[in-house]
């Protein structure tokens, strides 16, 4: 019996049809996308084909999130979407970027069918006949030059009327957005549960805020203090203090000397302003040429490469016509 189960599981993994039951452990990796997709006018999405077994560590998870995080944050902020949901869907649909469709040279994170700028790739994929039965077809999937294009195409898909319920103006929380997508973007009834687990496990809501830092206001309890009194003093609700400090909601018990969090405020990072005098002075110096190249290796970032060649990150991006901080292993960049 055990042997039969193992053989069945192996067949599912090889076919790329394993479900996301492994999300609960999150140490084994997610195999393929949730079965079933809703059809949208002019575009359709399907379970990414050729999903691979990928044993993940938190380090590799974090690296993938960082790779797409800033682009997702920027696109979501401009289009009334939750970056946390976008990133979680990318993780789920692409098996952490390791499915055959998501890997280079395809970069299709969401299993969107069709062609993109005339580029497509044909792969075997499974479809649902709406009765729960699965069948395999050969389909064309969009092929992108990089992950940013795939994320932008996802944004374009969610602009369609059938997905407006996932927009921030219609979904008060990311949980509301994932609930709306369940049964629409994917037919699996627990699709939102898997997305919410990823968002919570990897703190993806950090990407729903502008880049910045979290400022925490604390208060040291004195004799005679109460949660209600402290809340009134700082203009916050008692329930907020209870939540921030994991207090018992019934007793709200606190003691002298206890340090309580009373507020958490996310402060956006202000862009560095260069003085107007500094730029002309640099312009009068001998012209700088960028006739050398650097091939990106694993673990490198725009910032580290710029520092290595004594360039600013903005200059490095400008010289290479990069629209974001996203770079890929093996990519060749012009440097000083």
C-alpha positions in Angstrom: 0.0 0.0 0.0 2.8 2.4 1.0 4.7 1.5 -2.2 1.6 2.3 -4.3 1.2 5.7 -2.6 4.8 6.5 -3.3 4.5 5.6 -6.9 1.3 7.7 -7.3 3.0 10.7 -5.7 6.0 10.3 -7.9 3.8 10.2 -11.0 2.1 13.4 -9.8 5.4 15.2 -9.3 6.8 14.1 -12.7 3.7 15.3 -14.4 3.8 18.7 -12.6 0.4 18.1 -11.1 1.3 17.8 -7.5 -0.9 20.1 -5.4 0.2 22.7 -2.9 -0.4 20.6 0.2 3.2 21.0 1.0 2.6 24.6 1.9 1.8 23.7 5.5 5.4 22.6 6.0 7.0 25.1 3.6 10.3 23.3 3.8 9.8 20.9 1.0 8.8 23.4 -1.7 5.6 23.9 -3.7 5.1 21.8 -6.7 3.2 23.3 -9.6 0.1 25.5 -9.4 -3.3 24.8 -7.9 -5.4 22.9 -10.4 -7.7 24.9 -12.6 -7.8 28.5 -13.8 -10.5 30.9 -14.8 -10.6 32.1 -18.4 -10.3 35.8 -19.2 -10.9 37.6 -22.4 -7.8 37.6 -24.6 -5.8 35.9 -22.0 -5.9 32.7 -20.1 -3.9 31.1 -17.4 -3.1 27.5 -16.7 -1.2 25.3 -14.4 2.5 25.8 -15.2 3.8 22.8 -17.0 6.9 20.7 -16.2 7.0 21.7 -12.6 10.1 20.4 -10.9 10.8 19.0 -7.5 12.7 21.7 -5.7 13.8 21.3 -2.1 13.8 24.8 -0.7 15.5 26.4 2.3 14.4 29.6 3.8 17.5 31.2 2.2 16.5 30.2 -1.3 12.9 31.3 -0.6 14.1 34.7 0.6 16.3 35.1 -2.4 13.4 34.5 -4.8 11.2 36.9 -2.9 13.9 39.6 -3.1 14.3 39.0 -6.8 10.8 39.9 -7.6 9.8 41.9 -4.5 10.8 45.4 -5.4 9.2 45.1 -8.9 6.0 43.7 -7.4 5.9 46.5 -4.8 6.2 49.2 -7.4 3.7 47.7 -9.8 1.2 46.9 -7.1 1.4 50.5 -5.7 0.7 51.9 -9.1 -2.2 49.6 -9.9 -4.2 49.4 -6.6 -3.1 45.8 -5.9 -1.6 43.9 -3.0 2.1 43.2 -3.7 1.8 40.5 -1.0 -0.8 38.6 -3.0 1.1 39.1 -6.3 4.3 37.6 -4.8 2.4 34.7 -3.1 0.7 33.9 -6.4 4.1 34.0 -8.2 5.5 31.6 -5.6 2.6 29.3 -5.9 2.2 29.3 -9.6 5.9 29.0 -10.5 7.1 26.6 -7.7 9.4 29.4 -6.4 10.5 30.2 -10.0 11.7 26.6 -10.6 9.0 25.3 -12.9 9.9 24.8 -16.5 7.7 27.7 -17.6 9.1 30.1 -15.0 12.8 29.3 -15.5 14.9 31.0 -18.2 14.4 31.7 -21.0 10.6 31.8 -20.4 10.2 33.8 -17.1 6.4 33.1 -17.1 5.6 33.2 -13.4 1.8 33.0 -13.6 1.1 30.4 -16.4 -0.5 33.0 -18.7 -1.2 31.5 -22.1 -0.8 33.1 -25.5 2.1 35.2 -26.8 3.9 38.3 -25.6 5.5 40.6 -28.2 5.3 37.7 -30.6 7.1 35.3 -28.2 5.6 32.1 -26.9 6.7 28.6 -25.9 4.7 25.4 -26.4 4.4 23.0 -23.5 2.2 20.2 -22.3 -0.2 21.2 -19.6 -3.2 19.8 -17.8 -6.7 21.3 -18.0 -9.9 20.7 -16.0 -13.1 19.7 -17.8 -15.1 21.4 -15.0 -16.1 18.0 -13.6 -12.8 17.4 -11.8 -11.3 15.3 -14.6 -7.9 16.3 -15.8 -6.6 15.9 -19.4 -3.4 16.9 -21.1 -3.0 19.3 -24.0 -0.2 21.1 -25.8 -0.5 24.8 -25.3 1.3 28.0 -26.1 2.5 30.1 -23.1 3.7 33.6 -23.1 7.5 34.0 -23.0 9.1 37.1 -21.4 12.5 38.6 -21.3 12.5 38.9 -17.5 10.4 38.5 -14.4 9.4 42.2 -14.5 7.6 41.7 -17.8 5.8 38.7 -16.4 4.7 40.7 -13.3 3.5 43.6 -15.5 1.4 41.2 -17.6 -0.1 39.8 -14.4 -1.1 43.4 -13.5 -2.7 43.8 -17.0 -4.7 40.6 -16.4 -6.0 41.8 -13.1 -7.2 45.1 -14.6 -9.9 43.1 -16.4 -13.4 43.6 -14.9 -13.7 40.0 -13.6 -10.7 40.7 -11.2 -11.6 44.1 -9.8 -12.7 42.6 -6.5 -9.0 41.9 -5.8 -8.1 45.6 -6.0 -7.4 47.5 -2.8 -10.4 49.8 -3.3 -12.7 46.7 -3.2 -10.7 44.5 -0.8 -10.0 46.0 2.6 -7.4 43.4 3.4 -5.1 41.0 1.5 -7.3 38.2 2.9 -10.3 39.7 1.1 -8.3 39.8 -2.1 -7.2 36.2 -1.9 -10.8 35.1 -1.1 -12.0 36.9 -4.1 -9.5 35.2 -6.4 -10.5 31.8 -5.1 -12.9 30.4 -7.7 -12.0 33.0 -10.2 -8.2 33.0 -10.8 -8.1 29.4 -9.6 -10.9 26.9 -9.1 -9.3 25.2 -6.1 -11.6 26.0 -3.1 -8.6 26.4 -0.7 -6.5 28.6 -3.1 -6.8 31.6 -0.7 -5.6 29.4 2.3 -2.4 28.6 0.5 -1.8 32.2 -0.5 -2.5 33.4 3.0 -0.1 30.9 4.5 2.7 32.1 2.2 2.0 35.7 3.0 2.0 35.1 6.7 5.0 32.8 6.7 7.2 35.1 4.7 5.9 38.4 5.9 5.0 39.5 2.4 2.8 42.3 3.7 6.1 44.2 4.1 5.9 44.7 0.3 2.4 46.3 0.6 4.2 49.3 2.1 6.7 51.7 0.5 10.3 50.9 1.1 11.3 52.2 4.5 11.7 51.3 8.1 9.3 50.3 11.0 9.4 52.8 13.9 8.1 51.3 17.1 6.9 53.5 20.0 7.2 51.9 23.5 6.0 52.7 27.0 7.3 51.4 30.3 4.5 50.5 32.6 4.3 52.3 36.0 2.3 51.3 39.1 -1.3 52.2 38.7 -1.2 52.1 34.9 -3.9 50.3 32.8 -4.1 49.4 29.2 -7.0 51.7 28.7 -5.2 54.6 30.3 -2.0 54.1 28.2 -4.1 53.8 25.0 -5.8 57.1 25.8 -2.5 58.7 26.5 -1.1 57.8 23.1 -4.3 58.1 21.1 -4.5 54.4 20.1 -7.1 51.7 20.9 -6.7 49.3 23.8 -7.1 46.4 21.4 -4.1 47.6 19.4 -1.9 47.5 22.5 -3.3 44.0 23.4 -2.5 42.8 19.8 1.0 44.3 19.6 2.0 42.8 22.9 0.1 39.5 22.8 -1.8 40.4 26.0 -4.8 38.5 27.4 -7.7 40.3 25.8 -10.0 39.5 28.8 -7.7 40.5 31.7 -5.4 42.9 29.9 -3.0 42.2 32.7 0.2 44.3 32.8 2.8 44.9 35.5 5.2 47.7 36.5 8.4 47.8 34.5 6.9 46.0 31.6 7.8 47.5 28.2 4.8 47.7 25.9 4.6 48.5 22.2 2.0 51.2 21.8 2.5 52.1 18.1 4.1 50.8 15.0 4.6 53.2 12.1 6.1 52.4 8.8 8.2 55.4 7.6 9.0 55.5 3.9 12.6 56.0 3.0 13.2 59.4 1.5 15.2 59.3 -1.8 18.7 60.7 -1.5 18.8 64.3 -2.8 22.0 65.3 -4.6 23.0 69.0 -4.4 22.9 71.0 -7.5 26.5 72.1 -7.1 27.8 68.5 -7.1 26.6 67.5 -10.5 28.2 70.2 -12.7 31.6 69.7 -11.0 31.6 66.0 -11.9 30.5 66.9 -15.5 33.7 69.0 -16.0 35.9 66.1 -15.3 37.3 63.8 -17.9 34.4 61.9 -19.6 33.8 58.5 -18.1 33.5 55.6 -20.5 31.7 52.3 -19.9 33.6 50.0 -22.2 34.1 47.1 -19.7 31.5 44.4 -18.8 30.6 42.4 -15.8 28.7 39.1 -15.8 26.3 38.8 -12.9 26.9 35.9 -10.5 24.6 34.4 -7.8 24.2 36.6 -4.8 25.1 39.9 -6.5 22.9 42.9 -6.6 22.8 46.2 -8.4 24.2 47.9 -5.3 27.1 45.5 -4.8 28.1 45.7 -8.5 27.9 49.5 -8.5 30.1 49.7 -5.4 32.7 47.3 -7.0 33.1 49.5 -10.0 32.8 52.8 -8.0 29.5 53.7 -9.8 26.2 54.9 -8.4 23.3 52.5 -8.7 21.4 55.0 -10.8 24.3 55.3 -13.2 24.7 51.5 -13.5 21.0 51.2 -14.2 21.0 54.1 -16.7 24.0 52.8 -18.6 22.4 49.4 -18.9 18.8 50.8 -19.5 17.4 48.9 -16.5 14.0 49.9 -15.4 14.3 48.3 -11.9 16.9 46.7 -9.6 16.1 43.3 -11.1 19.2 41.5 -12.6 19.7 37.9 -13.5 22.5 35.4 -13.1 24.5 35.4 -16.3 23.4 38.8 -17.4 26.1 41.0 -18.9 26.3 44.6 -17.6 28.3 47.6 -18.9 30.6 49.0 -16.2 33.5 51.5 -15.9 
